[in-house]
């Protein structure tokens, strides 16, 4: 008979695959600029991470092998999100500049 730690680990070994799949989907959506979908998936990802973080789950042999794979994928997701943030910030700056120009020209047109 198996002890509780092994039963918990055996029942949750699919979690790394689930987490990997969720992170890949988030990365794909982030690269396409679909931040709403990234946010929606982040709720599922968080739940998966919480289950993996439970005691004894990370002690299973399968988790050690997949951990590096998840860390690399998470790093790529972080880079994609940073790139999206820069792109959004640049677009926001351009919109603000355009708005200031419109306000300036609008004020000049009204004063004539």
NORKAQUI-V852521 format. One record per pair of residues at least 4 apart in sequence whose ideal C-beta (glycine too) atoms are under 7 Angstrom apart, sorted by the first residue. I is the first residue (numbers start at 0). GAP is how many residues later the second one is. Records with the same first field share a line. If there is no record, write none. Layout:
I: GAP, GAP
This chain:
1: 4, 5
3: 4
4: 4, 51, 54
5: 4
6: 4
7: 4, 48, 49
8: 4, 47, 48, 50, 51
11: 39, 45
12: 47, 49
13: 4
14: 4, 33, 36, 37
15: 4, 46, 47, 50, 54
16: 4
17: 4, 30
18: 4, 26, 29, 30, 33, 51
19: 4, 46, 49, 50, 53
20: 4
21: 4, 19, 22, 23, 26
22: 4, 22, 47, 50, 51, 54
23: 4, 49
24: 4, 16
25: 4, 12, 15, 16, 19, 51
26: 4, 46, 49, 50, 53
27: 4
28: 5, 8, 9
29: 8, 47, 50, 51, 54
30: 49
32: 51
33: 4
34: 4, 49
35: 4
36: 4
37: 4
40: 4
41: 4
42: 4
43: 4
44: 4
45: 4
46: 4
47: 4
48: 4
51: 5, 6
56: 6
57: 5
61: 4
62: 4
65: 4
66: 4
67: 4
68: 4
69: 4
70: 4
71: 4
72: 4
73: 4
74: 4
75: 4
76: 4
77: 4
78: 4
79: 4
80: 4
81: 4
82: 4
83: 4
84: 4
85: 4
86: 4
87: 4
88: 4
89: 4
90: 4
91: 4
92: 4
93: 4
94: 4
95: 4
96: 4
97: 4
98: 4
99: 4
100: 4
101: 4
102: 4
103: 4
104: 4
105: 4
106: 4
107: 4
